[in-house]
Amino acid sequence: MPFVIPKWTAHSVRDWDELQVNTADDVLDIAASAGIELKEPLKDLLRLKAATKINEATAALINCLLLIGVTGIRAGNVDDVWRRIAIHEALFGSFLKDVNNQPLFFTKSDVERHIGIETEVKHKNFEAFCSDIQGRLLEADGALLPSFVANGNRTLLQAVGIRQNGKKGKSE
């Protein structure tokens, strides 16, 4: 089961069942990778008896609410939630990566699908959120920030040929 930090509820999320993952699929994947093929009656029984768990994207979104200072997702705050997530991901990178280690970013529709999620996270207004982000940026290792990585692990000045001491030439 994906790890979720804050306490949360999803009582009023529409189509909540569609956001769940059946653990039978995990077992079937493991069996297939080991070269074991389960026949249909056994697969059906496994799916019937298997538990469901929260999917990775939902778990990441719930954890993200802690970082962006939002207590829950409601129809009236979807834009604010998505905007905060987009800012956080732009500055610090995505919350999830695919199997090829490529970043996966939340879309506004991902946030809308989770209207009804509530957490016990302390709410922060947008100004407090921005202040927290500014503090994290000042404390962050610049070499780990997405802008540095996207520039080929170099600063923009280095990319255009400016060395550390300010002279023009080949970047180091």
Contact map, one row per residue, 1 for C-alpha under 8 A:
1110000000000000000000000000000000000000000000000000110000000000000000000000000000000000000000000000000000000000000000000000000000000000000000000000000000000000000000000000
1111000000000000000000000000000000000000000000000000011100100000000000000000000000000000000000000000000000000000000000000000000000000000000000000000000000000000000000000000
1111100000000000000000000000000000000000000000000000000000100000000000000000000000000000000000000000000000000000000000000000000000000000000000000000000000000000000000000000
0111111000000000000000000000000000000000000000000000000000110110000000000000000000000000000000000000000000000000000000000000000000000000000000000000000000000000000000000000
0011111000000000000000000000000000000000000000000000000000000010000000000000000000000000000000000000000000000000000000000000000000000000000000000000000000000000000000000000
0001111100000000000000000000000000000000000000000000000000000110010000000000000000000000000000000000000000000000000000111000000000000000000000000000000000000000000000000000
0001111110000000000000000000000000000000000000000000000000000000000000000000000000000000000000000000000000000000000000110000000000000000000000000000000000000000000000000000
0000011111000000000000000000000000000000000000000000000000000100000000000000000000000000000000000000000000000000000011110000000000000000000000000000000000000000000000000000
0000001111100000000000000000000000000000000000000000000000000000000000000000000000000000000000000000000000000000000011100000000000000000000000000000000000000000000000000000
0000000111111001000000000000000000000000000000000000000000000000000000000000000000000000000000000000000000000000000111000000000000000000000000000000000000000000000000000000
0000000011111000000000000000000000000000000000000000000000000000000000000000000000000000000000000000000000000000000110000000000000000000000000000000000000000000000000000000
0000000001111100000000000000000000000000000000000000000000000000000000000000000000000000000000000000000000000000001110000000000000000000000000000000000000000000000000000000
0000000001111111000000000000000000000000000000000000000000000000000000000000000000000000000000000000000000000000111110000000000000000000000000000000000000000000000000000000
0000000000011111000000000000000000000000000000000000000000000000000000000000000000000000000000000000000000000000111100000000000000000000000000000000000000000000000000000000
0000000000001111111000000000000000000000000000000000000000000000000000000000000000000000000000000000000000000000000000000000000000000000000000000000000000000000000000000000
0000000001001111111100000000000000000000000000000000000000000000000000000000000000000000000000000000000000000000000000000000000000000000000000000000000000000000000000000000
0000000000000011111100000000000000000000000000000000000000000000000000000000000000000000000000000000000000000000000000000000000000000000000000000000000000000000000000000000
0000000000000011111110000000000000000000000000000000000000000000000000000000000000000000000000000000000000000000000000000000000000000000000000000000000000000000000000000000
0000000000000011111110000000000000000000000000000000011001000000000000000000000000000000000000000000000000000000000000000000000000000000000000000000000000000000000000000000
0000000000000001111111000000000000000000000000000001111000000000000000000000000000000000000000000000000000000000000000000000000000000000000000000000000000000000000000000000
0000000000000000011111101000000000000000000000000001111000000000000000000000000000000000000000000000000000000000000000000000000000000000000000000000000000000000000000000000
0000000000000000000111111100000000000000000000100111100000000000000000000000000000000000000000000000000000000000000000000000000000000000000000000000000000000000000000000000
0000000000000000000011111110000000000000000000100111100000000000000000000000000000000000000000000000000000000000000000000000000000000000000000000000000000000000000000000000
0000000000000000000001111111000000000000001001100110000000000000000000000000000000000000000000000000000000000000000000000000000000000000000000000000000000000000000000000000
0000000000000000000011111111100000000000000000100000000000000000000000000000000000000000000000000000000000000000000000000000000000000000000000000000000000000000000000000000
0000000000000000000001111111110000000000000000000000000000000000000000000000000000000000000000000000000000000000000000000000000000000000000000000000000000000000000000000000
0000000000000000000000111111111000000000000000000000000000000000000000000000000000000000000000000000000000000000000000000000000000000000000000000000000000000000000000000000
0000000000000000000000011111111100000100001000000000000000000000000000000000000000000000000000000000000000000000000000000000000000000000000000000000000000000000000000000000
0000000000000000000000001111111110000000000000000000000000000000000000000000000000000000000000000000000000000000000000000000000000000000000000000000000000000000000000000000
0000000000000000000000000111111111000000000000000000000000000000000000000000000000000000000000000000000000000000000000000000000000000000000000000000000000000000000000000000
0000000000000000000000000011111111111100000000000000000000000000000000000000000000000000000000000000000000000000000000000000000000000000000000000000000000000000000000000000
0000000000000000000000000001111111111000000000000000000000000000000000000000000000000000000000000000000000000000000000000000000000000000000000000000000000000000000000000000
0000000000000000000000000000111111110000000000000000000000000000000000000000000000000000000000000000000000000000000000000000000000000000000000000000000000000000000000000000
0000000000000000000000000000011111110000000000000000000000000000000000000000000000000000000000000000000000000000000000000000000000000000000000000000000000000000000000000000
0000000000000000000000000000001111111000000000000000000000000000000000000000000000000000000000000000000000000000000000000000000000000000000000000000000000000000000000000000
0000000000000000000000000000001111111100000000000000000000000000000000000000000000000000000000000000000000000000000000000000000000000000000000000000000000000000000000000000
0000000000000000000000000000001100111110000000000000000000000000000000000000000000000000000000000000000000000000000000000000000000000000000000000000000000000000000000000000
0000000000000000000000000001001000011111011000000000000000000000000000000000000000000000000000000000000000000000000000000000000000000000000000000000000000000000000000000000
0000000000000000000000000000000000001111111000000000000000000000000000000000000000000000000000000000000000000000000000000000000000000000000000000000000000000000000000000000
0000000000000000000000000000000000000111111100000000000000000000000000000000000000000000000000000000000000000000000000000000000000000000000000000000000000000000000000000000
0000000000000000000000000000000000000011111110000000000000000000000000000000000000000000000000000000000000000000000000000000000000000000000000000000000000000000000000000000
0000000000000000000000000000000000000111111111000000000000000000000000000000000000000000000000000000000000000000000000000000000000000000000000000000000000000000000000000000
0000000000000000000000010001000000000111111111100000000000000000000000000000000000000000000000000000000000000000000000000000000000000000000000000000000000000000000000000000
0000000000000000000000000000000000000001111111110000000000000000000000000000000000000000000000000000000000000000000000000000000000000000000000000000000000000000000000000000
0000000000000000000000000000000000000000111111111000000000000000000000000000000000000000000000000000000000000000000000000000000000000000000000000000000000000000000000000000
0000000000000000000000010000000000000000011111111100000000000000000000000000000000000000000000000000000000000000000000000000000000000000000000000000000000000000000000000000
0000000000000000000001111000000000000000001111111100000000000000000000000000000000000000000000000000000000000000000000000000000000000000000000000000000000000000000000000000
0000000000000000000000000000000000000000000111111100000000000000000000000000000000000000000000000000000000000000000000000000000000000000000000000000000000000000000000000000
0000000000000000000000000000000000000000000011111110000000000000000000000000000000000000000000000000000000000000000000000000000000000000000000000000000000000000000000000000
0000000000000000000001110000000000000000000001111111000000000000000000000000000000000000000000000000000000000000000000000000000000000000000000000000000000000000000000000000
0000000000000000000001110000000000000000000000001111100000000000000000000000000000000000000000000000000000000000000000000000000000000000000000000000000000000000000000000000
0000000000000000000111100000000000000000000000000111110000000000000000000000000000000000000000000000000000000000000000000000000000000000000000000000000000000000000000000000
1000000000000000000111100000000000000000000000000011111000000000000000000000000000000000000000000000000000000000000000000000000000000000000000000000000000000000000000000000
1100000000000000001110000000000000000000000000000001111101100000000000000000000000000000000000000000000000000000000000000000000000000000000000000000000000000000000000000000
0100000000000000001110000000000000000000000000000000111111100000000000000000000000000000000000000000000000000000000000000000000000000000000000000000000000000000000000000000
0100000000000000000000000000000000000000000000000000011111110000000000000000000000000000000000000000000000000000000000000000000000000000000000000000000000000000000000000000
0000000000000000000000000000000000000000000000000000001111111000000000000000000000000000000000010000000000000000000000000000000000000000000000000000000000000000000000000000
0000000000000000001000000000000000000000000000000000011111111100000000000000000000000000000000000000000000000000010000000000000000000000000000000000000000000000000000000000
0111000000000000000000000000000000000000000000000000011111111110000000000000000000000000000000000000000000000000000000000000000000000000000000000000000000000000000000000000
0001000000000000000000000000000000000000000000000000000111111111000000000000000000000000000000110000000000000000000000000000000000000000000000000000000000000000000000000000
0000000000000000000000000000000000000000000000000000000011111111100000000000000000000000000000000000000000000010000000000000000000000000000000000000000000000000000000000000
0001010100000000000000000000000000000000000000000000000001111111110000000000000000000000000000000000000000000000000010100000000000000000000000000000000000000000000000000000
0001110000000000000000000000000000000000000000000000000000111111111000000000000000000000000000000000000000000000000000000000000000000000000000000000000000000000000000000000
0000000000000000000000000000000000000000000000000000000000011111111100000000000000001000000000100000000000000000000000000000000000000000000000000000000000000000000000000000
0000000000000000000000000000000000000000000000000000000000001111111111110000000000000000000000000000000000000000000000101000000000000000000000000000000000000000000000000000
0000010000000000000000000000000000000000000000000000000000000111111111100000000000000000000000000000000000000000000000001100000000000000000000000000000000000000000000000000
0000000000000000000000000000000000000000000000000000000000000011111110000000000000000000000000000000000000000000000000000000000000000000000000000000000000000000000000000000
0000000000000000000000000000000000000000000000000000000000000001111111000000000010011001000000000000000000000000000000000001000010000000000000000000000000000000000000000000
0000000000000000000000000000000000000000000000000000000000000000111111100000000000000000000000000000000000000000000000001111100010000000000000000000000000000000000000000000
0000000000000000000000000000000000000000000000000000000000000000110111111000000010000000000000000000000000000000000000001111000000000000000000000000000000000000000000000000
0000000000000000000000000000000000000000000000000000000000000000110011111000000000000000000000000000000000000000000001111110000000000000000000000000000000000000000000000000
0000000000000000000000000000000000000000000000000000000000000000100001111100000000000000000000000000000000000000001111100000000000000000000000000000000000000000000000000000
0000000000000000000000000000000000000000000000000000000000000000000001111110110010000000000000000000000000000011011111000000000000000000000000000000000000000000000000000000
0000000000000000000000000000000000000000000000000000000000000000000000011111110000000000000000000000000000000000001110000000000000000000000000000000000000000000000000000000
0000000000000000000000000000000000000000000000000000000000000000000000001111110000000000000000000000000000000001001000000000000000000000000000000000000000000000000000000000
0000000000000000000000000000000000000000000000000000000000000000000000000111111000000000000000000000000000000000000000000000000000000000000000000000000000000000000000000000
0000000000000000000000000000000000000000000000000000000000000000000000001111111110000000000000000000000000000000000000000000000000000000000000000000000000000000000000000000
0000000000000000000000000000000000000000000000000000000000000000000000001111111111000000000000000000000000010011001000000000000000000000000000000000000000000000000000000000
0000000000000000000000000000000000000000000000000000000000000000000000000001111111100000000000000000000000010000000000000000000000000000000000000000000000000000000000000000
0000000000000000000000000000000000000000000000000000000000000000000000000000111111110000000000000000000000000000000000000000000000000000000000000000000000000000000000000000
0000000000000000000000000000000000000000000000000000000000000000000101001000111111111000000000000000000000000010000000000000000000000000000000000000000000000000000000000000
0000000000000000000000000000000000000000000000000000000000000000000000000000011111111100000000000000000001110010000000000000000000000000000000000000000000000000000000000000
0000000000000000000000000000000000000000000000000000000000000000000000000000001111111110000000000000000000000000000000000000000000000000000000000000000000000000000000000000
0000000000000000000000000000000000000000000000000000000000000000000100000000000111111111000000000000000000000000000000000000000000000000000000000000000000000000000000000000
0000000000000000000000000000000000000000000000000000000000000001000100000000000011111111100000000000000001000000000000000000000000000000000000000000000000000000000000000000
0000000000000000000000000000000000000000000000000000000000000000000000000000000001111111110000000000000001000000000000000000000000000000000000000000000000000000000000000000
0000000000000000000000000000000000000000000000000000000000000000000000000000000000111111111000000000000000000000000000000000000000000000000000000000000000000000000000000000
0000000000000000000000000000000000000000000000000000000000000000000100000000000000011111111110000000000000000000000000000000000000001000000000000000000000000000000000000000
0000000000000000000000000000000000000000000000000000000000000000000000000000000000001111111111100000000010000000000000000000000000000000000000000000000000000000000000000000
0000000000000000000000000000000000000000000000000000000000000000000000000000000000000111111111000000000000000000000000000000000000000000000000000100000000000000000000000000
0000000000000000000000000000000000000000000000000000000000000000000000000000000000000011111110000000000000000000000000000000000000000000100000001110000000000000000000000000
0000000000000000000000000000000000000000000000000000000000000000000000000000000000000001111111000000000000000000000000000000000000000000000000001100000000000000000000000000
0000000000000000000000000000000000000000000000000000000000000000000000000000000000000001111111100000001000000000000000000000000000000000000000001100000000000000000000000000
0000000000000000000000000000000000000000000000000000000000000000000000000000000000000000110111111000001110000000000000000000000000000000000000000000000000000000000000000000
0000000000000000000000000000000000000000000000000000000000010001000000000000000000000000100011111000001110000000000000000000000000000000000000000000000000000000000000000000
0000000000000000000000000000000000000000000000000000000010010000000000000000000000000000000001111100001110000000000000000000000000000000000000000000000000000000000000000000
0000000000000000000000000000000000000000000000000000000000000000000000000000000000000000000001111111111100000000000000000000000000000000000000000000000000000000000000000000
0000000000000000000000000000000000000000000000000000000000000000000000000000000000000000000000011111111100000000000000000000000000000000000000000000000000000000000000000000
0000000000000000000000000000000000000000000000000000000000000000000000000000000000000000000000001111110000000000000000000000000000000000000000000000000000000000000000000000
0000000000000000000000000000000000000000000000000000000000000000000000000000000000000000000000001111110000000000000000000000000000000000000000000000000000000000000000000000
0000000000000000000000000000000000000000000000000000000000000000000000000000000000000000000000001111111000000000000000000000000000000000000000000000000000000000000000000000
0000000000000000000000000000000000000000000000000000000000000000000000000000000000000000000000001111111100000000000000000000000000000000000000000000000000000000000000000000
0000000000000000000000000000000000000000000000000000000000000000000000000000000000000000000011111100111110000000000000000000000000000000000000000000000000000000000000000000
0000000000000000000000000000000000000000000000000000000000000000000000000000000000000000000001111100011111000000000000000000000000000000000000000000000000000000000000000000
0000000000000000000000000000000000000000000000000000000000000000000000000000000000000000100001110000001111100000000000000000000000000000000000000000000000000000000000000000
0000000000000000000000000000000000000000000000000000000000000000000000000000000001001100000000000000000111110110000000000000000000000000000000000000000000000000000000000000
0000000000000000000000000000000000000000000000000000000000000000000000000000000001000000000000000000000011111110000000000000000000000000000000000000000000000000000000000000
0000000000000000000000000000000000000000000000000000000000000000000000000000011001000000000000000000000001111111000000000000000000000000000000000000000000000000000000000000
0000000000000000000000000000000000000000000000000000000000000000000000000000000000000000000000000000000000111111100000000000000000000000000000000000000000000000000000000000
0000000000000000000000000000000000000000000000000000000000000000000000000000000000000000000000000000000001111111110000000000000000000000000000000000000000000000000000000000
0000000000000000000000000000000000000000000000000000000000001000000000001000010011000000000000000000000001111111111000000000000000000000000000000000000000000000000000000000
0000000000000000000000000000000000000000000000000000000000000000000000001010010000000000000000000000000000011111111000000000000000000000000000000000000000000000000000000000
0000000000001100000000000000000000000000000000000000000000000000000000000000000000000000000000000000000000001111111000000000000000000000000000000000000000000000000000000000
0000000000001100000000000000000000000000000000000000000001000000000000001000000000000000000000000000000000000111111110000000000000000000000000000000000000000000000000000000
0000000000011100000000000000000000000000000000000000000000000000000000011110010000000000000000000000000000000011111110000000000000000000000000000000000000000000000000000000
0000000001111100000000000000000000000000000000000000000000000000000000011100000000000000000000000000000000000000011111000000000000000000000000000000000000000000000000000000
0000000111111000000000000000000000000000000000000000000000000100000000011100000000000000000000000000000000000000011111100000000000000000000000000000000000000000000000000000
0000000111000000000000000000000000000000000000000000000000000000000000111000000000000000000000000000000000000000000111110000000000000000000000000000000000000000000000000000
0000011110000000000000000000000000000000000000000000000000000100100000110000000000000000000000000000000000000000000011111000000000000000000000000000000000000000000000000000
0000011100000000000000000000000000000000000000000000000000000000000000100000000000000000000000000000000000000000000001111100000000000000000000000000000000000000000000000000
0000010000000000000000000000000000000000000000000000000000000000110011100000000000000000000000000000000000000000000000111110000000000000000000000000000000000000000000000000
0000000000000000000000000000000000000000000000000000000000000000010011100000000000000000000000000000000000000000000000011111000000000000000000000000000000000000000000000000
0000000000000000000000000000000000000000000000000000000000000000000011100000000000000000000000000000000000000000000000001111100000000000000000000000000000000000000000000000
0000000000000000000000000000000000000000000000000000000000000000000111000000000000000000000000000000000000000000000000000111111110000000000000000000000000000000000000000000
0000000000000000000000000000000000000000000000000000000000000000000010000000000000000000000000000000000000000000000000000011111110000000000000000000000000000000000000000000
0000000000000000000000000000000000000000000000000000000000000000000000000000000000000000000000000000000000000000000000000001111111000000000000000000000000000000000000000000
0000000000000000000000000000000000000000000000000000000000000000000000000000000000000000000000000000000000000000000000000001111111100000000000000000000000000000000000000000
0000000000000000000000000000000000000000000000000000000000000000000000000000000000000000000000000000000000000000000000000001111111110000000000000000000000000000000000000000
0000000000000000000000000000000000000000000000000000000000000000000110000000000000000000000000000000000000000000000000000001111111111000000000000000000000000000000000000000
0000000000000000000000000000000000000000000000000000000000000000000000000000000000000000000000000000000000000000000000000000011111111100000000000000000000000000000000000000
0000000000000000000000000000000000000000000000000000000000000000000000000000000000000000000000000000000000000000000000000000001111111110000000000000000000000000000000000000
0000000000000000000000000000000000000000000000000000000000000000000000000000000000000000000000000000000000000000000000000000000111111111000000000000000000000000000000000000
0000000000000000000000000000000000000000000000000000000000000000000000000000000000000001000000000000000000000000000000000000000011111111100000000000000000000000000000000000
0000000000000000000000000000000000000000000000000000000000000000000000000000000000000000000000000000000000000000000000000000000001111111110000000000000000000000000000000000
0000000000000000000000000000000000000000000000000000000000000000000000000000000000000000000000000000000000000000000000000000000000111111111000000000000000000000000000000000
0000000000000000000000000000000000000000000000000000000000000000000000000000000000000000000000000000000000000000000000000000000000011111111100000000000000000000000000000000
0000000000000000000000000000000000000000000000000000000000000000000000000000000000000000001000000000000000000000000000000000000000001111111100000000000000000000000000000000
0000000000000000000000000000000000000000000000000000000000000000000000000000000000000000000000000000000000000000000000000000000000000111111100000000000000000000000000000000
0000000000000000000000000000000000000000000000000000000000000000000000000000000000000000000000000000000000000000000000000000000000000011111110000000000000000000000000000000
0000000000000000000000000000000000000000000000000000000000000000000000000000000000000000000000000000000000000000000000000000000000000001111111011000000000000000000000000000
0000000000000000000000000000000000000000000000000000000000000000000000000000000000000000000000000000000000000000000000000000000000000000001111111000000000000000000000000000
0000000000000000000000000000000000000000000000000000000000000000000000000000000000000000000000000000000000000000000000000000000000000000000111111001000000000000000000000000
0000000000000000000000000000000000000000000000000000000000000000000000000000000000000000000000000000000000000000000000000000000000000000000011111001100011000000000000000000
0000000000000000000000000000000000000000000000000000000000000000000000000000000000000000000000000000000000000000000000000000000000000000000111111101100000000000000000000000
0000000000000000000000000000000000000000000000000000000000000000000000000000000000000000001110000000000000000000000000000000000000000000000111111111100000000000000000000000
0000000000000000000000000000000000000000000000000000000000000000000000000000000000000000011110000000000000000000000000000000000000000000000000011111110000000000000000000000
0000000000000000000000000000000000000000000000000000000000000000000000000000000000000000001000000000000000000000000000000000000000000000000000001111111000000000000000000000
0000000000000000000000000000000000000000000000000000000000000000000000000000000000000000000000000000000000000000000000000000000000000000000001111111111111100000000000000000
0000000000000000000000000000000000000000000000000000000000000000000000000000000000000000000000000000000000000000000000000000000000000000000000111111111111000000000000000000
0000000000000000000000000000000000000000000000000000000000000000000000000000000000000000000000000000000000000000000000000000000000000000000000000111111110000000000000000000
0000000000000000000000000000000000000000000000000000000000000000000000000000000000000000000000000000000000000000000000000000000000000000000000000011111111110010000000000000
0000000000000000000000000000000000000000000000000000000000000000000000000000000000000000000000000000000000000000000000000000000000000000000000000001111111000000000000000000
0000000000000000000000000000000000000000000000000000000000000000000000000000000000000000000000000000000000000000000000000000000000000000000000100001111111100000000000000000
0000000000000000000000000000000000000000000000000000000000000000000000000000000000000000000000000000000000000000000000000000000000000000000000100001101111110110000000000000
0000000000000000000000000000000000000000000000000000000000000000000000000000000000000000000000000000000000000000000000000000000000000000000000000001001011111110000000000000
0000000000000000000000000000000000000000000000000000000000000000000000000000000000000000000000000000000000000000000000000000000000000000000000000000001001111111000000000000
0000000000000000000000000000000000000000000000000000000000000000000000000000000000000000000000000000000000000000000000000000000000000000000000000000000000111111111000000000
0000000000000000000000000000000000000000000000000000000000000000000000000000000000000000000000000000000000000000000000000000000000000000000000000000000001111111111100000011
0000000000000000000000000000000000000000000000000000000000000000000000000000000000000000000000000000000000000000000000000000000000000000000000000000001001111111110000000010
0000000000000000000000000000000000000000000000000000000000000000000000000000000000000000000000000000000000000000000000000000000000000000000000000000000000011111110000000010
0000000000000000000000000000000000000000000000000000000000000000000000000000000000000000000000000000000000000000000000000000000000000000000000000000000000001111111000011110
0000000000000000000000000000000000000000000000000000000000000000000000000000000000000000000000000000000000000000000000000000000000000000000000000000000000001111111101111110
0000000000000000000000000000000000000000000000000000000000000000000000000000000000000000000000000000000000000000000000000000000000000000000000000000000000001100111111111111
0000000000000000000000000000000000000000000000000000000000000000000000000000000000000000000000000000000000000000000000000000000000000000000000000000000000000100011111100000
0000000000000000000000000000000000000000000000000000000000000000000000000000000000000000000000000000000000000000000000000000000000000000000000000000000000000000001111100000
0000000000000000000000000000000000000000000000000000000000000000000000000000000000000000000000000000000000000000000000000000000000000000000000000000000000000000011111110000
0000000000000000000000000000000000000000000000000000000000000000000000000000000000000000000000000000000000000000000000000000000000000000000000000000000000000000011111111000
0000000000000000000000000000000000000000000000000000000000000000000000000000000000000000000000000000000000000000000000000000000000000000000000000000000000000000111001111100
0000000000000000000000000000000000000000000000000000000000000000000000000000000000000000000000000000000000000000000000000000000000000000000000000000000000000000111000111110
0000000000000000000000000000000000000000000000000000000000000000000000000000000000000000000000000000000000000000000000000000000000000000000000000000000000000000111000011111
0000000000000000000000000000000000000000000000000000000000000000000000000000000000000000000000000000000000000000000000000000000000000000000000000000000000000111111000001111
0000000000000000000000000000000000000000000000000000000000000000000000000000000000000000000000000000000000000000000000000000000000000000000000000000000000000100001000000111
